[in-house]
Amino acid sequence: MHEIPIAATGVLQAFCADGMLRPIDFHLARRLASLAGESDPEVQLAFALAARELRLGSVCLDLATAAADLLPEADLDDGTSAQTRRPLEWPQPDRWIARVAASPAVAGPDEDSRPFRLHGTLLYLDRYWKQERRLARTLRLRSSEAFPSAGVRAAAPPAGESPDPHQEAAVAAALTHGTTVITGGPGTGKTSIVARILESLAPTDPFIALAAPTGKAAARLQSAVGERLSGNPRLWGGTLHKLLGARPRSTQLGYGPGNPLPHDVVVVDETSMVSLELMGHLAAALAPHARLILLGDPHQLRSVEAGAVLADIEQAGTLVTEPGGHIARLHRNFRSNPEINRLAECILAGDAAGARMLVEAARTVELIDFDGSVDPVSLAPVRADLLESVVAVVSAAERGEAGHAIAALSAHRILCGHREGPFGVGHWARASRSWLATQLSDYGYDSRPYVGQPLLIQRNTDLFHNGDTAVVITSDGGGLVAAVDRPEGPFMVAPSLLDDAADLHAMTIHKSQGSQFDAVSVVLPPSGSALLTRELIYTAVTRARGRVRMYGSWERLEEAIATPVRRASGLARH
């Protein structure tokens, strides 16, 4: 039963009752409408839907296609969702757009600021329209002039590696353009060629920043650069927020148009996770002479906040262009086996029939029937994968071998779309730990730390990042110590410092982005879930190097492949 605000009546009440709107959407729209003197229920509906879309990750609402595109929300916590749509009376698009355009709360393209902005058929909260316009103009300005490349020459690939033509083209582009976007799926070498690019630029003695939207991703980027640039005093690494000078308990940033970043080269990894607002701040803070290199996979999961900037840039083809900008695409996956690569290709192509044929014939990709009605560990493949991987972790942990224990963690991982419910991380992790406690002595029998305990850190500190993994091992003195996986090697801390870390027998697919495992068990969300999408399944299966087991049904797999994530944006229209 959906929560319906007491003040909601008529069309707004119907949309709340159907699960199309949440109370927060209704109250925000109603308040902004009242401040501007707007009383038309259909216009208020447009405002509420625009607020809803922003909350769900879109930058704007397309009034022309809303009736066809918008669906009721799933409950992301327990895995339930609206399975059927009630008949809703949507406004006629042309009349709806005209009434919204005439509202005193809506500004046209050249008018002063009002709460909302109409750009063609796209309705924005005004703040986000301005952010989008500024970013588009900045990217086009950076692409408008050729970039000097004197004194640089492409470094050779590492010894023993045969050159890949797409990688070679990406390196050359980064040396001759002010803005370079390098896209590609997992294992295509995006981060590995960063070291070559920076090594090629070394004769110019640049001040370099390596950044990412999360601390863990930033650490992975620094690790990927490796020893070829180690010890460089002009190399900085960290999160985008730290790069821009974010201050605690403040929305102000230290760097911006009036105080540009001092760096000559800025590299951003996992750009698909960067929101519109954050990318806008970064673009505005770059010095005119600075090189910007964006790395990412536009087909993976998007930013938690509004925007899909990397996908917009790649699809538009008009934001980063010659002579000052270039988009380089990598195609060859060096990580996963051929069957997993072909499955990923079928998913991206929306080819459900091809994916089914591949899975039915494959040796390393499997679909196992699971409808949420049985305990996960009643499934023999789960038990086998769990026991094999956990025994290896425990064995190394008992010997106090931190590096081997951490390495063993990557042998297998259960990946879920939801957090709770029969398809969620919480349920699968609890079931896994309970079953393992019956198979291994002293394994997770109570709430105290135990040898081999796998942990997922969920907060940032000066010592570790949100998303870091750890395992409890035997210390030299016979006690227990937690070994945190860090690029420079295991970092030892007292288990008590990780008292709020989560059990790592299972994790969300969102948390797994950027990680890789020998094998993954993917729990498909239920039919009708808003999370059952092409991007979610693609991200999950491409975490695996050698084997993928999916738990669900053919119908749910086909539904996911046929359902790409929809994020409305007008970035290319500015």
N, C-alpha and C positions, 0 to 999 in steps of 0.2 A: 504494500500500500504506500503510495507516494504522499509525501507531506504537502498539504495544500495551504497556502497562507490564508488567514481569515479574510483579509481584505480583497482577495482575488475574486473576481466575478467574470461572467461572460466568457469570452474567448481566452482570456488569461487563465481563468480557473480550469478550463478544459485542457490547456496545454500543460498546466501544472499536474493535473490529475493523470495525464498520459505519461508523465515522466520526461516530457520534453524540456521542462523548465524546473529548476530548483528554486526554493524560496529566496536564496541570495540573488538569483537573476531577477526575479520579480521585484524585490524590494529596491535594488539598485536602479532598475529601469523606472520604477514608479517615482522614486525620489528625484532623479534627474529630470524626468518629464514634468513633475510638479514645479520644480524650480524655474523651468522655462515656460510654464503655462500651457503644456501640451496635455489634452484630455482624451484624445482619440484612442480608443482601445487597440485598434489595429496598429497604430504607430507605436504605442507602448509595447505591443507584442514584438515589433521589430527591434526596439531597444533591448528588451529582455533577451531575445535570441542572440543579439550581438554580444551582450554580456556573457551569455552561456558559451558561445563559440570562442570568445577570448579565454574563458576559464578552461576550455578543452584544448587550447593550443592554436586555434586559428586566429589570425590577426583581424579578420573582418567577417562579415556575413554577406553572402551573395543573395540578395532578395529575389533575383530571378530564378534561382535553382533551389532555394531553401526547402520547398515542399518535397522535392525529389531526393535531396541529399541528406536532410537531417533525420536522425533516428533517436528514439529514447535512449537514455544512458543506462549502462550496466552498473551494478553495484560492484565496484572494484575490490571490495574487501572479501565478500563471501562468494563471489563467482556467479551470483544469480544475475539475471538480466530479463528485460522485457522480451518475451518470445514473440508476441504479436503486437501489431499496432492498431490502436483504436482509430476509427475514422475521424480525422480532424478536419475542420473547415478552415483551410488556408485562404488567406486573402488572394484575390486575383493579382498576379505579379505587376502588370502595368499600372493598375490603379493603386496598388500598395506602394510602389516606388514613387508615384506622383504625390501621394499623401505624405510620405516620409520626407520627400524633398521640400514640401511646403511647410514643414513643422518649424516652429520657432526654436526648437532645440537642435536643429540640424543646419550645419554650415555647408554651403556649396564649395566648389574647388577654390574660388578666389575670395571668399568671405572671411570675416574675423572669426576667431575661435568661439565655438559653442560646444556643448557636451559631446555632440556627435558630428560626423562628417560623412557626406554622401559623395562617392567618387564613381560615377557611372551607375552601376547596379550594386556596388559594394558599400556597405554601411560599416563605419568604424567608430569606436570611441576616438575622439579627436587626437588624443595624445599619440595613439598608435599610427594614425594616418601621417602625422608629422614625422614620427620616427622612420617610417617606411620611406617617405619622400626624401628625407635627409640622407639615408643610407644609399638609396638608388642614385642620387645626385653625386655623392662622394665616390661611389664605385665607377660611375661613368666618367667623372673628372679624372680619376686615376688612370683610366683606360685611354684617355684622349690624346696623350703624348707618349712618344717613344721613350724608353728608359735607357740611360747610358750603361754600357756594359764593358767599358774599357778596363783592361787589366785583369780579366777573369777568363779562365779556361776550364772546361769540364774535367773533373778528376776521373780517373779510370775506376772501373768497378773493382771491388776487392779481389785479390788473387784467387784464382780458381773458380770464379763466377763468370759464366758466359753472359754477355750483355743482352738485355731484353730491349727491343726497339722502343717500346712504349716508355720504359723507364728512362732510356737515353733521351727521348724527346722531352720528358718531364724535367730532367736535369737541365737540359739546354734552355727550356722555356723559363725556368726560375732564374737563370743567369741573365736573361735578356729582357725581362719584363718587370714592371713595378708591382703588379698583382698577378700571382699565379695560383690557380686552383688545381689541385691534384686529387682526383677522385679514383676510387677503386674499391673492390670488395676486400674482405679479410684475406690476408696472405698475399696480396699483390705487390707488396714492397713499398708502401707509401712512406712509412717511417724510416725504412732502411736506406732510402735514397736521400733522406735529409742530410745525413752525414756527408755524402758526396757533394751535395749542393753547398753546404757550409764550408767544406774543405776547398771547394773551387773558389769561393769568395774570400778565402783566407788572405790572399795578397793585398786586399783592400783594408785589412785589419778592422772588420766591422764589429760593432757592438750588437750582440745577438740576444734575442729573447726567445725562449722555447716555452710555449704556453698551451694550456688546454682548459676546458671548462671545469674539470674536477682535479683535485690533487692527485688522485691515482693515475689519471690519464697523463697529467703533466710529468709524473715520475716515470711512467712508461716511455714517454717521448725522450726524456733525458737518458734513460737506459739504452734506447735504440740508437742514439747518437754514438754512444760507446766510447771506446778508448781513442778513436781517431781525433776527438776534440777534447779529451780530458785534460784538465789543468789550464784551460783557456780562461784567463781572468776576465775576459770580455764576454763571457757566456753566462746568461742568467736563465733560470728555469723556475716555473711556478704556475699558479692558476691565473686565469685571465683577470680575475678580480684583484689579485695581488699586483699584477702587472700594471693595472690601471690606477692603483693607489686607493683601493677601497678602504674606507675607515669603519671601524666597529661602531654599530648603532648610528650610522649616518648613511644617507643616500648620496652624499657628495663623493666625487672621485678626484684623486690628486692630479690626473692627467686628462687633458681635453684640448679643444681647439686653441685655447689661450695658453696652454702649457703642454706642448706636444711631448710624446715619449722620446727619450734620448737614443733609442735603438735604431740601428741602420737596417737590421733584418728582424722581422717578427714572424715566427713560425707558429701556427695554431693547429694542433691535432684534434681529432674527434669534433670537427666543425659541425657535423650534423646535430650535435647536442647544444650548439650555441644559439641562444634566443635572438630574436630581432633586436631587442633593446641592448643586449650585451655586444652584439656585432656592430650596432650603430655607435656605441661608445668607443669601441676599438678603432673603427674606421676614422672617426672624428679626431682621435688622439694621435694618429700616425703623423710623423713629420713628412713633408712633401718628398724627401729623398729616400724614404724608407721602403725597403722591399717587404711585401706582405705575401706569405706563402700559406695557403689554407689547405689542410689535408682532411679527408674524410670520405665516408661512404654515404651518399645521399639516400640509399635504399634501407639503411638501418633506422632504428628508432630515433625519433626526433627529440628536440629540446622539451624539457618538462614545462617550460614557460612558452609563451606565444611565439610562433614563427617557425619556419622551415627554410632558413636562409640558404643553406648549401644546396638543397634541392631546387629552390627558386633560381639560384644563380646558374646551375647546370641546365635546367630545363628552358630558361628564358633565352639564353644565348645573346642577350643584348645588354647585360650589366657589366660583364668582364669581357672585353673585346680587344682586338688589335687596334693600335700598335702597342699600347701600354699594358694590356692585360691578356691573359691566355688561360684556357682550360685544357689541362692534360688528363687523359683518362687511361688508367691502367686496367688490363684485362686478365692477365694470367695469374691464377691462384697457385702459389708455391707451397701452401700450407696443407690443405685438405686433400683427401684422396679423390680420384676421378668421379666416383659415384656421388660423393657429397657435393662436389662441384657441379655436376650435372643436375642434381636435385635443386641446388640453389638457383641455377639458370632457369629451370622450369618454374620455380616459385616467382622469380622476378618477371618472367614472361607471362604470368597468369595462366600457365599451361597445366591445369589440374590433371587432365588425361595423361599427359606426358609424365607428370610426377608419379601418378599411380602405376603406370607401366614400369617406370624405373624402380620404384620401391618393391614391387612384386618380383622383379628379377634380380635385385641387388643382393649382395652378400653382407654389406656393411651398413645398410640403411633398412630399417624395419619399422612397421607400424603394428602396435599391439593394442587390442581392443580394451578400452577402459572408459566406463560411463560414470564413474564417481560413486558407484554403489558398493564397491568392495574396498577393503583395506589395501593400500598400495603395496605393502610388502607381501600380500598374498600372491602377487605376480612373481613368478620364478625368475624372470630376467632381472627385475629390480634387485631381488635378493642376491643374485649372483654378482651383479655389478657392484653393489654396495659392499659385500663381504670382501671381494678381491681388493678393492681400492682401500678400504679401511684397514685391512690386515697389513697392507704395505705401510700405511701411515703409522699405525701403532708400533709396528716392528722397528721402524726408524726412530720413533719418538722414545721408545723404551731404551734404545741405545744412546739417546741424547744427540742424535745426528740431525741437527736442525735443518740443514740444507736438503738432505734426503727426505725428511718428513714433509717439508714444504713442497718439494718436487712431486711427491706422491699424492698431494692434494689435487694436482691437476690431472690425475689419471681418469677421473670420472666425476661428473656433477649432474645432479637433478635440477632441471630448469623449469620454472613455472611462470605462467603469465599473471596469475592472481596471487594475492597475499594469503587469503584465508579460504575456508570452504574446502570441499573435497578435491578441488583442482589447484589448491593454493600451497604456497611454500610452508606455511605454518603446519598444515595437516601432514604433508609429506615428510617434513623434517621430524616431527614428533613420532610418526609411525616408524621412520627409519631408525631413529635412535632407540626406541623401545625394542624393536626387533633385534638390533645389534647387541643390546644389553643381554639378550638371551643367548647370544652366540659367543660373546667374548667376556671373559671375567673382568670385573671392575670397570666395565665400559658404560659410563653414563647412567649408573644406577641411582644417582641422586643429583642434586643441584651443584655439588662441589666440582671444581676443576678436576680433570682426570687425564691420564696419559693418552695422547692421540686425539684429544678434543679439538675439532676443527671450528674455527671462529671467523665471523665476518664483522669487521669493525664498522661502526655506524656513525662515527663522529670524527671531526677533524681536530687534531691537536698539533702541538709543535713536534710531536714524536711520530705520528702516523696520520693517515688520511682516511676519510670515509670511503669504504670499499676495499681497504686493505684486508688481506687474509692472514690468519695466524694459526698455529697449532701448538698445543701444550705438550712439552717434552720433559724428560727427566734431566735435571741439572747435574752439574759435576758433583755437587754436594749431596745428591740423592733426593732433593726436593723437586718441586715443579716450577717451570718457567715457561712463559709464552714466547714463541719465536714468531715475530712478525715478518712477513715477506716484504723486503725492500730491494730496490734495484741494486744497491751496493752490497747486499748480503743480508742474512737474517739479523733482525734487531731484537734483542732480548729484553723483555719487561716482565714484571711480576703479574701473574694472572689476575690479581685484584684490580689492576689498572684497566682491565678489559671486562669489568663486571657487567657492562651494558652491551657487550658484543652479542651478535645473534648466532644461533646454531647454523653451521655451514653444511649440514647434510643436504640441504636444498637451498636454492636462491632464486630470486626473480630474474627473468630474462633481461629486464632493464638493468639490473645490477651487473649482469654478466657481460654487458657490451664492452668490448675492448679486451676481454679475456679469451683464453683458448684452453681446450682440454683434449685429452686423448679420445674420450668418449663422452657423450651427453645423453641423458634421458630427458626428453622434452614432454611435458604434460600439457596437452592442448587444452585451452580454455573451452568452456561449454558452448554449445551452439547458441547464437544470439548475443554472445558477449561482445562488447565494444572492443575488447582486446584481441579477439580472434581475427587477426589481420595478416596480410601478406608480409608486412615489415617485421612483425613479431616473430613469425615462423622462420623467415629468412635469417634474422639475427640469431635465433636459437640454433638452427642447424649449422650455421657457419662458425659456431664456436668450436666445433669438433674437428679434430685432425683425422681420426681414423674410423669412428663408428657413431651412428645416430640411431637411437631408439625413440620413436614417438608413441605416446600413450594417448589414445583417443579413438577416432573412427574415421573412415574414409570420408564420410559426409562432412565432418568438422574440418578435416584437412582441406577438402575442396572448397569449403566455405571461406577458410582463411586465405587460400590462394586467390580466390575471386574477390577479395575485399581489401583493396589498398587503403592505407591511411589517407583520410581526406583532411587537408588543412588549407583553408581559404587564405589567399594572399593576393595582394595587388602590386607586389614589389616591382615587377617588370613593366607595369603600366605607367609608372611615374616618369 
